[in-house]
Amino acid sequence: MTKTAEKAVEEKLMKDHPLEPYLRMDRIPHIWCPTCGIGTVVSCFIQAVIETATDVDKLCIVSGIGCTARVPGYLKMDSYHTTHGRSIAFATGLKLANPELEVVVISGDGDLIAIGGNHFIHAARRNLDIKVICVNNFIYGMTGGQVAPTTPLTANCSTTPYGNSETPFSLPYLAASCGATYVARWTSLHIRRMTRAFNEVLRKRGFSFVEVIAPCSTLYARRNKLGTGLSLLKYYHDNSEIAHGHDVKDLDIGYQEKIKVGKFIDEDKPTHIDRANVWHTKVFGDRYNWYGPKPPGMEEAK
């Protein structure tokens, strides 16, 4: 096949791709490394948007800085690529300014849990009605491979050349202990299960959190001599134990050890805006107008 024919086939495939209406095709090809799990996360998220019939005119995608944080730039939806660590702060402003919006944060562990950790814990504490998807690649992938708050003990990074000695966060435990109403973890190769989780959070009210394990296929894999990015992804997929409802206190990730995945928390409770509305109704009575959509059967926040 000539190069001209190959290009014609490629253009046809691109044109006929079912996800094309949801992507900014003028920005393709993307910047992510071969075998990086972020692209799979994007595909699964778009599929969930389609399956839930989510109104893209009322959907906003927010991110901070980092490899995963580039996701909103490729999605053909209202999107915000914000400052480092401030994705949830921007998402909070969006949701409070217009409660009818569906606000989704897609970013990395460094952006959300390190510099953005304070915003994360308070958004979960308030049960703000936003969805947070965190792609955990175990390292600062975009800025040189430094140790991250999720780097497993003993793992090699550019700032820990003799092995990491800092205890990492367990992200599901952190989210649950702060008040998240939905907490799940999957690897980027659990495609159907990850898509189902995204389906569930798009239908759910309250602070929802999904961790996607996708170790950096370039810096993390090379520095730790773990083979190709694909072999690293396959390792975590094959060494995952599905444990729905498992105690969130027992979800630590060790260096090259088996991990537990699944849906750990799924509960309903009043959101931040619900509580504010109920309280101000009690204070001001009929003088107060309910702010935002009123949930069916919502009479008082317990």
Secondary structure, DSSP 8 states (H G I E B T S, - for coil): --HHHHHHHHHHHHHH-TTGGGB-GGG-S-S--TT-THHHHHHHHHHHHHHTT--GGGEEEEE-SSSGGGGGGGBSSEEEE-STT-HHHHHHHHHHH-TTSEEEEEEEHIIIIIITHHHHHHHHHHT-S-EEEEEE-SSBTTTT-B--TT--TT--BTTBTT---S----HHHHHHHHT-SEEEEEETT-HHHHHHHHHHHHH--S-EEEEEE---TTHHHHHTT---HHHHHHHHHHTEEE-TT--GGG----TT--EEEEEEEE-----HHHHHHHHHHHHHGGG----S---TT-----
